[in-house]
Amino acid sequence: MEFIQVMTTTETKEQAEAIARHLMEQKLAACVQITGPIESIYCWKDKVENAREWLCLIKTRDVFFDQIESAIKKRHSYETPEIIAVPITRGSREYLKWLDESLEKKI
């Protein structure tokens, strides 16, 4: 099984929590960590912007990415939310076993 970590940022902690709860209830994630507030500096529509945001780190399987992307977009306030994934190439055997077992009910 291929595991990934999906990342998204939100405008509010409440929005981050709503996304996390939905993903957990739908068994699309084994864990969602929310951290923040963080400061983001980025270009948007030819302007440098600064925003206070909350970061969601979503541990899941690669096969669930499309469903997670759709769920985030439905619950997100941004016109173009950050939704990116990186592969989990290594981890402790115990953690990866827990991740696998936490997500096996959905497959």
N, C-alpha and C positions, 0 to 999 in steps of 0.2 A: 504494500500500500504506500502511496505517495502522500506524505503529509506536507502541508504548507502553513504559513502564517500570513493571514490577510490583515492589512492595515487600512484603517480609515480614520479620518479626523472629523470631529463634529463641532458645532458652534457652542453647544451646551452639554453639561454633564448629564442632564435629563435625556437628551437625545441619544447620547452614547449608551446610557443604561437601557433605553427602550430598544435600541438595536441589539444590544447584548442579550437582553431577556428573550427577544423574539428568536434569535439564533439558537439559544439554549433550549427554548421550548420546542422548537422544530427539530431538535437534535442535529443541527447543522454544524455545531461547534462543540468541542470538548471543554473549552475554556475561553473566556473573553476577559482580558485584563484591560482596565481603563485607567489611564494615567493623565494627569493634568492638574491644573492648566499648564499648557505649553505655549510658547510663543512661536508663531510661524511667520516668516517673511517670504513673500512669493510675488511673482508677476501675474497680474490678472488684468486683461483688457488693456495692455500697454502701460500699466501703472504698477509701481511697487507698492504692495499692500503689507499690512501688519495685522495679525489677528491672534486673539487668545483662543485656543482650541483644546479639545480633549481627544486623546489618542486611544483608539481601540486596537488591541492586538488579539487577533482571532486565531486560535489553533484548530485546524480542521484537516480534511482530506482534499486533495486536488480535485476529485470528482464533484465536490460540492461547491466549487468556486462560482459557477453560473447562478446557482440558487442563492448564494450569499450575496453576490453582486446585485441581483434583482431585489432581494430583501432590503439591502442597504439603500438602494435608489428609491424605493417606495417610502422609506421612513426618513429620508435625508432632506435637509432644508437647502443645501447648496445646489446650484445649477450644474456644477461638475464636481462631484465629490471625489476625493482621493479614494481609490479602491485599487490597491496593489497587493500582489502576493509574492512571497519569496519561498523557495523550497526549504524544507527542514531536512538538511542532508545528514545530520548526525544528532544524536542525543543520548542520554543515558538509557540503557536498556529498560530500566524500570519505568521511566517517564514515557518512552515510546510504547511500551506495553499498555500502560494506563490510557494513553491517547487512543491506541487501537481499540481497546475494550470499550472506551467511552463512546466511540463512534460506530461500533459494529452494528448496533441496533437499526441504524438508518439504511444500511446497504441491503 
